[in-house]
Structures are given as C-alpha cells and as structure tokens.
Amino acid sequence: MLVAFSVTPIGLGEDVSAPVAEAVRVVRDSGLPNETNAMFTIIEGEWAEVMDVVRRATEAVAARCGRVSLVLKADLREGVSDALHAKVASVERHLAGG
C-alpha cells in the first residue's frame, strides 16, 4: 500500500514548517519506506502500519495547534512491493523511449 498524505496546521500563520517537520519525523522514525516532497509525504507498507503512522503524524501536528487539515490518497494493490520506486521507474523508462 502506498499512501500520499499532507498534514497542515491551521491557524499558525504562513510558516508551518516546524509542525510539519514533526509529522515527517514520525514518518521517518517509523522505518517504513518514505519520501517527502514540497507537498506530500509518501509512505509504503501494510494498511495497519501505514495508517498508524499517518495517525501519529497527524497527532504530532495537532499537538502544536488546535486545528489540522489532513489530505490522504492511497494506492492499495496486493502483491506489489517497492511501489514507491517502481512506479517512478516505469514512467522514466517511457520517457527514455523504452
């Protein structure tokens, strides 16, 4: 399972990097494969473990403010591993003409 999610604190002003960093810390400390970009953090694993990490990351942000927005998109596909990298590699092959 791949999950892309974004946790945004509401009511803290324009710079939200410190509370967002707390969410990313939870993800990285989980030991699950993950990547963070300018808009989302992507995490890969089994349903229960991924959703637990998303919950804890959201709670980490909520601890720093009174309101949180959570956006989540999931790709559930049995029998697939390393989708975090395989999906991008497939696109890159097509871009290279292969």
Contacts in CASP RR format, 6 or more apart in sequence:
PFRMAT RR
TARGET T0000
AUTHOR 0000-0000-0000
METHOD contacts of the structure
MODEL  1
MLVAFSVTPIGLGEDVSAPVAEAVRVVRDSGLPNETNAMFTIIEGEWAEV
MDVVRRATEAVAARCGRVSLVLKADLREGVSDALHAKVASVERHLAGG
1 44 0 8 1.000
1 45 0 8 1.000
1 46 0 8 1.000
1 47 0 8 1.000
1 50 0 8 1.000
1 74 0 8 1.000
1 75 0 8 1.000
1 76 0 8 1.000
1 77 0 8 1.000
2 42 0 8 1.000
2 43 0 8 1.000
2 44 0 8 1.000
2 45 0 8 1.000
2 74 0 8 1.000
2 75 0 8 1.000
2 83 0 8 1.000
2 84 0 8 1.000
2 87 0 8 1.000
3 42 0 8 1.000
3 43 0 8 1.000
3 44 0 8 1.000
3 50 0 8 1.000
3 51 0 8 1.000
3 54 0 8 1.000
3 72 0 8 1.000
3 73 0 8 1.000
3 74 0 8 1.000
3 75 0 8 1.000
4 40 0 8 1.000
4 41 0 8 1.000
4 42 0 8 1.000
4 72 0 8 1.000
4 73 0 8 1.000
4 74 0 8 1.000
5 40 0 8 1.000
5 41 0 8 1.000
5 43 0 8 1.000
5 54 0 8 1.000
5 57 0 8 1.000
5 70 0 8 1.000
5 71 0 8 1.000
5 72 0 8 1.000
5 73 0 8 1.000
6 39 0 8 1.000
6 40 0 8 1.000
6 41 0 8 1.000
6 69 0 8 1.000
6 70 0 8 1.000
6 71 0 8 1.000
6 72 0 8 1.000
7 20 0 8 1.000
7 23 0 8 1.000
7 57 0 8 1.000
7 58 0 8 1.000
7 61 0 8 1.000
7 68 0 8 1.000
7 69 0 8 1.000
7 70 0 8 1.000
8 16 0 8 1.000
8 20 0 8 1.000
8 61 0 8 1.000
8 68 0 8 1.000
8 69 0 8 1.000
8 70 0 8 1.000
8 71 0 8 1.000
9 16 0 8 1.000
9 19 0 8 1.000
9 20 0 8 1.000
9 61 0 8 1.000
9 62 0 8 1.000
9 64 0 8 1.000
9 65 0 8 1.000
9 66 0 8 1.000
9 67 0 8 1.000
9 68 0 8 1.000
10 65 0 8 1.000
10 66 0 8 1.000
10 67 0 8 1.000
10 68 0 8 1.000
10 69 0 8 1.000
11 65 0 8 1.000
11 66 0 8 1.000
11 67 0 8 1.000
12 19 0 8 1.000
12 64 0 8 1.000
12 65 0 8 1.000
18 64 0 8 1.000
19 60 0 8 1.000
19 61 0 8 1.000
19 64 0 8 1.000
19 65 0 8 1.000
20 61 0 8 1.000
22 57 0 8 1.000
22 60 0 8 1.000
22 61 0 8 1.000
22 63 0 8 1.000
22 64 0 8 1.000
23 41 0 8 1.000
23 57 0 8 1.000
23 58 0 8 1.000
23 60 0 8 1.000
23 61 0 8 1.000
24 36 0 8 1.000
24 41 0 8 1.000
24 57 0 8 1.000
25 60 0 8 1.000
26 53 0 8 1.000
26 56 0 8 1.000
26 57 0 8 1.000
26 60 0 8 1.000
27 34 0 8 1.000
27 36 0 8 1.000
27 41 0 8 1.000
27 43 0 8 1.000
27 53 0 8 1.000
27 57 0 8 1.000
28 34 0 8 1.000
30 43 0 8 1.000
30 49 0 8 1.000
30 53 0 8 1.000
32 43 0 8 1.000
32 44 0 8 1.000
32 45 0 8 1.000
32 49 0 8 1.000
32 50 0 8 1.000
32 53 0 8 1.000
33 43 0 8 1.000
33 44 0 8 1.000
33 45 0 8 1.000
33 82 0 8 1.000
33 84 0 8 1.000
34 41 0 8 1.000
34 42 0 8 1.000
34 43 0 8 1.000
34 44 0 8 1.000
34 84 0 8 1.000
35 41 0 8 1.000
35 42 0 8 1.000
35 84 0 8 1.000
36 42 0 8 1.000
40 71 0 8 1.000
41 57 0 8 1.000
42 84 0 8 1.000
43 50 0 8 1.000
43 53 0 8 1.000
43 54 0 8 1.000
44 50 0 8 1.000
44 82 0 8 1.000
44 83 0 8 1.000
44 84 0 8 1.000
47 76 0 8 1.000
54 70 0 8 1.000
54 72 0 8 1.000
58 68 0 8 1.000
58 70 0 8 1.000
61 68 0 8 1.000
62 68 0 8 1.000
75 83 0 8 1.000
77 83 0 8 1.000
80 86 0 8 1.000
END
